[in-house]
Amino acid sequence: MHGPRTRRAVALTFHGDGPEATVRQVVAVLRRADAFVTVLAVGRWLASAPDVVRMLRDAGHELGNHTWSHPTMPRLPAARIRSEVDRAAAELDRLTGSAGRWFRPSGTPSSTPAIRAAAVAAGYGACLGYDVDPLDYTDPGPDAIVASLARQVRPGSVVSLHLGHPGTVAALPAVLAHLRDRGLAPVTASELLGARWNG
């Protein structure tokens, strides 16, 4: 999934899980760059860290659903898929007053019919995919993350990153500088995709 290739913008999306201290570092880097991102949050992480939710919202970042417990979703029966989506949506709604606009499945880069059906039933207009994956969750080091992202990113890209990895935090200033140097603004998924994925 990507946005319009004519837009000089890139959606930075983060899989939401990790220590509060690491999230604070990410928020600080983004604040200095005046950048806003979309965090697809794991429900049980939200439940254990409500202060993190407030911190992200207060900083102007967008929150969405990344399942309750982060299983490999294509392997699950339909009832468990629905439960994963619904429990995280309920936790988001409890903490923020909204289930969020976006759902991203866990354990897969793409959705399946059962996953899409569960997302739609929970009120999500679309599953949020991505076209840039620097594999930061494998902890290859900041330089490798930046180089991989630089090779893949284009106008309109949706980038997949992860909050809970120190290498991602260390790479983020260089990622933002690279985007700026190429004239690409970091934005939320909703800002990039707009009404195309209304839901």
N, C-alpha and C positions, 0 to 999 in steps of 0.2 A: 504494500500500500504506500502511496505517496500522494502529495498534493499537486497543485498545478505547477508544471515545470517553468511556467512563465513568471512565477513569483520568486522574488529574491529573498526567500525566507526558508527556514528549516525548522521543523518541530523537533525539539529535544524532549524525549520521553524517557522516564526513569521507572524501572521496576522497583516498587517501594517495599523495602525491607532493610533492616540494618540498625547498627547502634545509633543512638541519638547524637552522640558526638560527631559521627561521620556525617549525618544529615545536616547538622549545624554548619559543618565546614562547607558542604555543598551550597547551602543557602547563602552563606557569606560570600562565596565566589560569585554566585549568580547575582547577588545584590550589587556587588562592586561593578559588574558588567551591565547592570540594568537589564538583565535577561530573565524571562519567565518560561517555565517548563510545565510539562504534564507529568504527574507522578501517578502511576498505576499501582495502587497500594494493595498489599496482601492483608486480608481482613484480620487475621489473628495478630499481625503486627500492629495494625491500627488499634485493636482492642487493648494491647499491652502498652501502647505508647501514645495516649491521647494528647500529650504535650507536643509531640512531633506533628500531629495533625494540625493543631492550632498554629504552630510555627510556620508550617508550609502555607496554610491559608492566609495567615497574617502577612506573609511575604508576597502574596499575590499569585501563588502557583495554583495550577489546576489539579484536582484530584479525581481519580477514576478507580475502577475495580480491576484487580488482578487475582481474583479468586480468594477463597477463605484460607487455604492451607498450602497453596502452590504445588499441587500434584501435577503429574504428567497427564494432562487432560484427555488426549485421544485414547488412552487406555481404560478410561472410566466408563461405567454404564451411564445411561442417560440420567437416571435419578440422582446419581452422585454429582454429575456435571451441574445439574440444576441446583443442587444443594450448595455447591461451591460458589456459584454465581450469586445465589440468593442470600446466603449468609454474609458474604462480603458487602453486598449492596445494602443489606439491613444495617450493618455496622457503620458504613459510610453515612447512611441517612441518620443514624442515631447521633453520630459525632458532628455532622456538618449540616444536617437538614436537607441533604440531597444524596442520592445514590451515585451522583456523578454522571457525566455524559458518555464516558467511554468505558468499554470493557476490553481487556486483553487477556486471552487465554494463557495459561502457564504450561510450560513443558513442550511448547510447539511454536514454530514461527508462523503457523497459519491455522485457521479455524477449520472445523468439520461441520457437517450439517447439524449434528447434535449440539455442538457448542454454539453455533449461530442461533439455533432454536431457543436454547436456554437464555442466551443474551437478549434476544428479542422479547422473550416472555418476561424478563426482568426489567424491560423498558429501555434497553440500549438499542440505538438505531443501527449500530454496526460494531463489529469487532475491530479494534484498532491494531492493524498490522504495522509493518515497518519495512523499509527498503535498505537501511544501513544498519549493519550489526558489526561493530568492531570487536566483538567477543570479549568485552571487558570483564565479564564474569569468570573468565578463565585466568584472570590475573596475569596477563602477559607483560605488564609493566606500562608505565605512562607513555613512553615513546612509541611503543607498538600500538597502543590504543589510538593515539593521535594519527599515526601514519596510516592505519587501517581506515579510520574514519575519513581522512583526507582523500584517500583513493576512491572511496565509494560515494561520498556526498555530492549532491547536485541540487540546484534550485528545486524546491518543493519536496525534498526528502523528509522522511520520518525516521529519526535516529533512535535506536534502542540502546539505553545505558542502564546501569544498576547503581542504586544508592549505597549499598552496603560494602563497597569495595574501595579500600584506600587508594589503589592505583587509579581508579576512576576519578576520585577527588583530585589527585595529583595531576592528572591529565586535563582536567576541566579548564583551567586558565588557557592552556595552549589550544584546546578545542575551540573555545570561544574566540581566541585571537585569530585562528585560522578562518573561522566563519566570517569574522569581521573583515579580514584581509581580502576575502573573496566577495565581499559585498552581500553576504547572506545573513539576514537577521534571525537570531534564535527566538522562536515563538512557541506558544502552546499549540497543542493539536487542534483545539477549537479555532484558534486564530488562523492557522494554516488551512484547515479543511473547511471551515465555515459551514455553510448551508448544504454543501455536497453530502454531508453525512448527518443531516439533522435527525436528532433522536432524543 
